[in-house]
């Protein structure tokens, strides 16, 4: 496969990742009419893990040698944190979807950008440039507008607040996952799916959730495999080919695809405030996803020893996003 074809395939994977994830909000909203929220969240992740396990078996049949580095004990703290956060986030999202519209939930997913950036700043000592700060301000403003249930009393929607809590959890989870992103992405997705799903299912049973609607279980598992499993899988491989900046730019369309699907599938008709928030969110998401210098290192004695190495890798990814031919040079 030549350079141009590889680049086009990576772009297709990034768009496909966005489209697949966008399916989660409207279809999960429909499934929540038949299944309780925590069990739905659990089986979504189990579906992702089981489906990607099958993909892994197929991959191993076609590869004689293992080419991806595996997780080790060194990454265990970040792996445990990733699993725990992936238990909480989808549970919050499912509760949110029971209390707000799928269109609201889809658009609020962009708050994950804000959460990830702010957590990277305060926890991992990374600076945020002016452009991203402005994007954060726009996304936050849009999220507030979406979350307002009554303009007269300025009361907030409980459903929107649950979705925002999910985004905060995913913000922490993104920073943990980044620490192990050099390892086999398929192994990471399988661990996220199986472990997080089983833990969430345990919590659901402990909370007293039960269901007789097992006829819908295959649909939940399939949605999890497609929207959570395949989506993350395609995203990681797209990022490797065209770089982090360009991949995130394509993936930023996912919440807006979710909004459109919510209109078409569920027939939701939002109010004027939603449309104002939508325009602000589009501007914020565009500024964040097309920012080439999202984070800058802050000199600190507490910074990781490999900070410079990570910065160099990030710089190479950004350069490759602009000129894909450079990836051939870097890979030699």
N, C-alpha and C positions, 0 to 999 in steps of 0.2 A: 504494500500500500504506500503510495507516494505521500509527500508532506501535505499537499492540499487536501487529499482525500482523508488523511488522518485528522486534519484540522476540522474539516466539515463533519466528520463522524463525531468528534468531540463536542462540537456545537450542537449537533442533533441530540447527543446524550444529555447535555445540560438542559436543553429545552424539554426533552422527554422527562427528565427528573422533576422539573417544575410542574409539568402537566400532570404527572402521576401523583405528586403530593397534593395538588389542587383538588383531586378527587375526594380527599379524606373528609373535609368539612361537610359538603352537601350529602354525601352518602352515609356518613356516620350519623348525621342528624336524622336521616330516615330510619337507620337501624336502631337508634336510641328509643324509638317509639315501641320497639319490641323487646329490647334487652336493657338491663340496668347499666348505669354509666361506668362503674369500676370494672365490671366484667367485660364490657365492650372494649375498654381501654386495654385490659389484660389480653384478650384474644386478638386484638389488632397487632400487638407486639409479638405474641406467640405465632401468629400467621406470618409475620415478617421473618422471624427466626426459622420456622420450619421451611418456608419457601426458599429462603436463601441457603439453607442446608442442602436442599435438593440441587440448587444451582452449584453449590460447592462440590457435591458428588459428581455432577456432570463435568465440571471443570477438571477435577482430579483424574477422571477417565481419559481426558484428552491431553493431559500434561504428565510427562514422565518424571520431571523434577519440580520441586517446590521452588517457586521464584519469589514469593512474598515472605518477608520476615514475620515471624510469629510473635505474639505477646509473651512477655517474660514477667518474672516476679517484680522487676523494677517498675513496671507499669501497673502493678496491682492496685495501689491506692487510687489512681485516676480511673481505673476500670471499675472499681467498686463504687466510686462516686458517680460515674457515668450511669451505671445500672440503677442506683438509688434515685437519681434525678429523673431517669427515664421511667421510673415507676410513678413518681409524683406528677410529672408534666401531662401525660395523656389523661390521667384521672381528672386533673383540673380542667383540661380541655373538654372532656366528655360532660362534666357537670356544667361547664359554661354553655355547651351546645344545647343542653336541656332547657336553659333559661334565656338564651338569646338566639338571634337568627344565624343561619349558616353564613350569610353574607357578612354580618358583623364579625363573626369569628374568623372568617377568612382574611378580612382586611386587618384585623387586630394582630394577626400572625406576624405582621411586619415589625411589631414591637420587639420581636426577638432580636432584631438588629441593634436596637437601643440597649437591651439587656446585655447582649454579648459584648458590646463596646464598653459600656460603663463598668462591667465586671472585669474586663481586661485591664481597664484603667486602675481601679482601686485594689484589685486582688493580685494581678500579674504585672503591675507596675509598667503599663504601656500607655504612652501619650496618645491623645486624639487631636487631630488637626482641626483647623477652623471649619473646613468644609463639612467634615463628619459631624462636628458639634451642631452645625446648622441643620444638617439632615436629621440628627437626633431630636432637635427642637421641633421640627416639622412633624416627624412621626409621632412624637409625644403629644403634640397639640391635636393631631388627627385622632389619636387613640382616646384622648379625653373627650373630644366631640362625639365619637362613636359610643363611648361609655355613658354619656349623659342620658338618663332615662326621661327626666322631666326638666325642661328648660326653666319653667316657672320656679320650681323648688330646688333646682340644680342637684337633683338626686342621681346617683349612679346606678347603672344596671348591674345586678349581682352576676349575671351571666358574663358580661364583659370583664368584670373584675377577675372571675375565675380564668378566663382566657389569658388575661394579662399575667396572672400567677403562673400559668403554664409557660408563657413566653420567658418569664424570669428564670424558671427552672431550666428551660432549654438554653438560656443564655449561659448559666453555670455549666450545663452539660456540654455546650459547644467548646468552652474553654478547657474542660477536662479531656474531651475527645481530641482536641488539637494536640495535646501532650502525647497522644499515642497514634497520631495520624500517619506516622511513618511505617506502621505495621500493616499487616494484611487487612484491607478494608472489608473483605468478605467475612473474615473471622470476627472483626469488630461488630459488624451488623448482626451476625448470628448470636453473639454474646448479648448484645443489646436487646435483641428480640426475645430469645428464650429466657434469659435470666430476669429481665425486667418484666416480661409477661407473666412468668410463674410467681414472682414476688407480688405483682399487682393482683393476681388471681387469689393469692393467699390473703391479702388485705381485704379483697372483696368478700370472700367467705367469712372472714373474721368480723366484718361489718354487717353480716347477716344478709348479704345479697344472694338471691337465688333466682333461677329462671327456668321456665318450662319451654321456652321458645328455642329449642335446640335446632329447629329447622332453619333458623337464620344464622347458625354458627358457621357453616361453610362460607357464607357471604362475608361475615366479619373477618374470618381468616384470610380470605382472598383479598379483601380491601387492605388488610394489614400488609400482606405480601407485596401488593402493587404500590400502595401509597407510602409505606414506610420502608419496606425492604428494597425493592427495585429502585425506588427514588433515590435513596442514599447511595446505593451501589453505583448507579449511573452518575450521580453527582461527583463522587470521589474520582472516578476514572476520567470524567470530563476535566476536572480540576488538574489532574496530572498532565493532561495534554495541552490545554490552553491557558493554564494558570488560574490562580485564585480569583484575581480581579474580574476576568472576563466571565468565568463560571458564575460568580455571584451576581453579575449583571444580568445574565440570562435567567438565573434562578429567582430573581426578584419579581418576576412576572407571576409566580405561583399564586400569591394571594389574590391577584386580580383575576386570574383564571377561575379561582374558587368563587369569587363574587359573581362572575358571569354564569357559572354552572348553577349557583344557588338561585339566580333569577330564572334560568331556563328549566331546571329540574323541579325546584320547590315552589316556583311562582312567587317568590318573595318580592315585595315592593317597598323599598326603604323610603324614608322621609327626606325632606330637603337637607337636613343636617348631615345625613349620611353622604349625600352627593358632594357637599362642601368638604367633608372630611376625606372623601375619596380623592378629590383633586389635590388636597394638601398632602395626602399619603403618597400619591404618585410622584409628586415633586420630591418628597423626602426619600422615598425608595430609590429614585433615579440618582439623586445626589450621593447616597450611601453606596449604591452598587457600582457606580462608575468612578468612585474615588480611588485613584491609584495608590495613595499613601494613607490607608485607613489608620494604621498605627505606626508610631515611631517609638524606638526604644528610649527609655529613660535611664541614664547612668545611675546605677544603684549598687551598693555592696551586696544587697540581697538578691540581685538579679542572677538568673541561672548562668553558669559558666558557658553554656553553649548558646547564649543569646546572640552572639555575633554570627555563629554558624547559621542559626535560624533566620537571621536578618538577610544573610547572603542568599539562602535558599529562596526566601520570599522575594528578594530582588530579582532573582533569575526567573521566578514564575511570572512576575509582572512583565519582565522584558519579553518572555516567551508569548505572553498574551498579545503583545503588540506585534512581534515578529516571530511566528511559529518556527521558522527555520533555525532559530537559535537553540531550539530544543534538541536538534540533532547534534549541535556542538557540545551542549551540556551533557548529553547522554554518552558521549564518546569517552 
